[in-house]
Amino acid sequence: MAPGEFVKLEDVALHAGVSLSTASRVLNGPPSHRGRAELRERVLASAQALGYVPNPHARALASSTSNTVGLVVQDVRDPYFAVVAGGAIEVANEHGLMVTIVCTYRDPVQEARYLSMLRAQRVRAIILAGSAYEDAAPTKAMAADLEAYVAAGGAVVSITRHRLPGDTVLVENREGAADLVRRLLELGHREFAILAGPRKLTTARDRVAGFVAALGDAGIRLGADRIVHADFDRDGGYAAAQRLLTWRTLPTCVLAANDAMALGLLAAFRARGVAVPEQVSVTGFGDIPAARDSVPALSSVHLPLDALGAEAMRLALRADRGAGDRTVTIGGRVILRDSTTPPAAAAPAASSPAASDGSVRRPARSGT
């Protein structure tokens, strides 16, 4: 089949060397009437090879008559994805298109299900927003599914994901994380902890790698016990803060791999009477709208989130779809706000004697 050509049931029958009725019976009939095993296997293999998805009411992708684009996000509750989706929807509106949003909650199995459903609906394009997974198995399976979709004329755009068919919008995660560390070093910080997301998410791993590399360049070797892994959301940050509060002394600065985790950390510190930034500076990554409105306002690496979504939609709708895959890279910008300040003294953790009001005391550092 030529790229962009709609795969019909007749094409599957011809490819498998069977009659149209046999192909229809195998792909559309009830399980008890799908023919001999040999023929069934041939038809299913041909359908997979050609990227055929049964849907008698669908319009051909190549005709560009579909008015729907599928947007796959990993957590619809996260403002990061809300802003990205907003940018994509604005561009879709300009073209008179509708956006169908599905949420995977970072479950690769659910993601695969949604991709199959979107393909069955013959959406004009699919945009995948969110981190890739370190596990190669789901990535390989997804790539095969998307390759078949592209071969049938669909467009695929990935945001911050690697090694998938179609176009890609990348974020300079490592560079942004390293820039943030360098700014904090200029403030005088030398004692750090990192709130990392799950190990399986490449976005979290890239940002942590940027933090660690910049610290290493400054001669600071961060032990594994100073990197706390938790869920990539507000509750994950809150839970990670509870672990930090068991340490004998707190670092002067905590680097969170995203803003949601940093906001959870701020809430936990506030509940335990740990003053930010007087005792501990806190930073995030992404600069979601809530970062500016938190108390204190959160220092972060600003990403033009709406531009990520808008650029992805433009790539998905480009006229020269067959010109080859493209990669657009978007950088970040460090913004220091009220949650960071030059360090004063290391803060004792919650295991240290507490004041009568339950807050954590911080002894003065001699010679400062």
N, C-alpha and C positions, 0 to 999 in steps of 0.2 A: 504493500500500500504506500502511496506517496504521502509525505508529510502534509497534514492539514486535510486529508481526505476522510470523509465520514465512513466508518466501518459498518456495513450493513450485514444482516443475517445471511444474505446471498454470498457475501465475501467469505464468511466463515465456512459455509457449505462447500464452496469451491476449493478453499484452502485445505479442508479436511478430506475432500474427495467423496462427499456424501451428498445425498439429495437434500433439497431445501426442507422437505418435511422431516427428514431425520434430524437435521440440525435444529429445527424448531422444537421437535419433541425432546431432544436432549437438553436444550437450554431453557425452554419455557414450559415443558410438560410437567405433570406431577411425578414425584420420585419413583412411583411404581410403574411408570410407562416411559422410561427414558432409553429404551433400546439395549442392545447387547453391550457388554463391558468394553469390547474392543472399539466399537464405533463411538461409544460415549467418551472414551479416553481421547480418541482422535479429535472429536469435536471440541472438547474442553481445552485441549492443547492448542488448537487453532484459535479459539476464542481468546485465550490468554495471549498468544503470540501477536494477534492483531489488535488487542486492546478493545475487544467488543464488550459492551455493557448493554444487556437487554433493556430496552425502554421504547416501546412502540410509539409513545406519544412525544418523544424528544425530537427536537429539531437539530439539524446537522450543525456541529461546531464550526466547520469550515465555512458555512454560509454566513457566519457572524450574526445570526438572527437572535441568538440567546441574549436576553437582557439581564442576566444574573451572573454575579461573580461570587465565588465562595471564599470567605475569609476564615481561616482556622487560627484561633488564638488559644493560648495555654491556660489563661485564668481571666475570665471576664470580670472578676471582682477587682483585679489589679488595675489601678489607674493608668499604669504604663500601657497596657493593651487598649484601654479605652481611648487614650489620646491617639495611639497609632491607628486604631479603627476609624477615629474621626477624620484623620487626614486622608485615609483611603476613601471614605464615603464621600468626602467633598469632591474628589476627582471623579468618582463614579457618578455623582449627581450632575456634573458638568456634561457627561456623556449620556445622560438619561438612563443610567443603569441602576439596578437594585443590588444590594450587597446582602448575602446570607451569611450570618456569623454563627459559627459553632465553637464550642469550648471543650477542650480535652482534659483540663486539669492535670496536665503533664503526664497523661497516661498514654503510652505509645499504642496500646491495643485499641483504645477508644479513638485515637487519632486515625488509625488505619480504617476503622469502621466508617468514620465520617468521610474520609477520602472516597471510599467506595460509594457512599450515598451521594456525594456531590458529583461524582462521575456519572452515576446513574441518572441524575437530574440534568446532565449535559450542560453544566454551567459553562460559561464562556471562558472563565479563567479561575485558577485556584491560587490564593495567596496564603502562605504559611508564615505566621508570625510567632516567634518564640525560639527558645534555645533548641539546638539539636541534642541528641542523647549520645553518651559515650558508648553505649552498647551498640555494636555494629549490626546485630541481627535485625532490629526493627528498622534501622536506617536503610539497610540493603533491601528489605522487603518493600519499604515505602518507595525507594528509588525505582524499583521495577514497576510498581503500580503507576507511578507518575510518568515513567517513560512511555508506557502504553497510552496514557492519557494524552501526552504530548504528540505521540505518533498519530493519534486520532484527530489532531487539530487543536487541542486545548493548549492554554498557556499556563505556565507555573512560575511563580515568583516566591522566593524564600527570603525572609527577613531574619538576619543574624543566624542563618543556618548554612552549613557547608555540605558539599558532596551530594547535592540533589539535582535532578535535571531542571533545566530552565534558568531563568535569570535570578540574580541574588543581590540583595541590599545588605551590605555588611556594616557593622559598627566597629570602630576602633576601640574595642574593649580593653585590650592590654595597654595600648598607648594612653588611654584616658585614665586608667588605674595608676599607671606609672607617673603621669603628670600630677595626679592628686597627691601621691606620696611625696613627690618632690616639693610641692607647696607646703605640706605639713612639716617636712624636714626643715624648710626655711623658717617656720615658726618656732622651731626648737625641739620638736618631738623626737624622742628616741625609743620610747617604750610603746609598742603597738600590740594590738590583737586584731584578728580578722574574723568577721562573721561571714562565712562562706555558705553558699547554697548547697544543694545536694551534689555529691560527687559526679552523678550521672549527667549533669547539665553542662554542656560545653561553654555556655556563656558565663556561668559562675566560675568554671575552671580558668577561663581566659582572664577574667578580672582578678582572680586570686594570683594567677601567674604574674600579672602586671604589678600587683602590690609587692609580691615577694621579690621580683627582679629589681625593682627600684630600691627596695630596702637593702638588698644585697649589694647594689652599686654603692650604697652609702656605708657599707661595712656592717650592716645590721642583719644578723642571721636569726630568722624567726623560727623557733621550734614548732614541731607539729602540734604541741599542746596549746600553742597560741592561736591556732586556726580552728574555729568552732564551726562544725557543719550543722545546718538546720534547714528546715523547709524554707523555700524562697518566697516567703510572704511575711505579713505582719506578725502572725502568731509564731512563726519560726524565729523571728528576731526576738520576740518576747521570751520564748523558751530558752534561746541561747543566752540571753541576759541573765537568766537565773543561774546558769552554769558559771558565767563570769563572776557573779556575785559570791561564789564559793571560793574564789581565789584569795590567797593571802593578801596580795596587793593588786589593785587594778592598774592597767596600763594608762598612760596619759592620753592615748587616742585609740578609738575603736573604728576600724574600717569595715563598713558593711558592703556586701556585694551588690545590693540594690536598695532603693529608698524604702520599700515596704519593710524590709528587715530592720533598717535603721529606725523607722518610726516605732516599730514594736520594741526595740531596744530603749528608745527614749521613754516610752510608757512604763517599762519595767523599772528603769532607773528612777523615774519620777515617783513611782509607788514605793520605792525603798529609800527615798531621800538622798539619792546620789545626784549631786548638782552637775548639770551640763551647761556650759563647758568648764565651770570652775574646778571641778574634780576630774572630769573625763571629757575630752572632746570626742564628738561623734560625726561620722560622715556617711553619706549614702552614694548612690550611683543611679543616674537616669534623670533626676530632677523632675519628678512628677509634680503636678500642681500643689499637692499637699505638702511638699517639702518646703515651699515658701511660706505656708500658713502655719506650720507646726511651731510649737513653743519649746525651746528656741527654734528659730528658722534653721533648717537643715542645710549644712554644706554638702555639695554634691557635684558630680560630673554632669553637666547639662548636655542632654541629647535632644536634638530637634525631633521629638517623637512624632509630631504631626507630619513632618517632612518625610520620615521613614515610611509612614503609611501612604502618603501621596506619591512618593517616588515608586513604591512598589506597584501601585495601581497604574501609574503611567506606563511602567514596563509591561504590565499585564495586557494593556490595551494597545500596545504599539502596533503599527501597521506592518512593519517588517519583521514579523514574528519568526520567519524562517532564516533570519540573518545570522543566527548563532547566539549562544548564551552570552549574556552581559553581566558584569559585576559593577555595582555602584557602591563606593565606600564613603561612609559619613562619619566624621570625627566628632569628638565631644569637647567640652570646654569646662574647666574647673571654676566653680563658683563657691567662694568661702563666705559663709553667713555666720549667724550668732552661735551655732553649735560647735564652733572651733575657735580656739584662742591659744596663745603660747602657754605651755605647761607651767603649772605652779609647783605641785607636789603630787607624788603618787598617792592614790586613794586606797585605803584599806578596804577589803571586801566585807561582805555581810557577816563573816565569821568573827570580825573584830568587834570590840565592845561598841554597843550602840547607845546613842543618846536616849534620854527618857522619852522622847517623842517618836522613837523607832528609827530615826535617820542614822546614816553611817557617818562616824566621825573620821576626819582626816587630820593626822598629825602634821604639824609644820615641819618642813624639811630644813635642816640646819644648813647654814651657809648660803641660803637663797634669799 
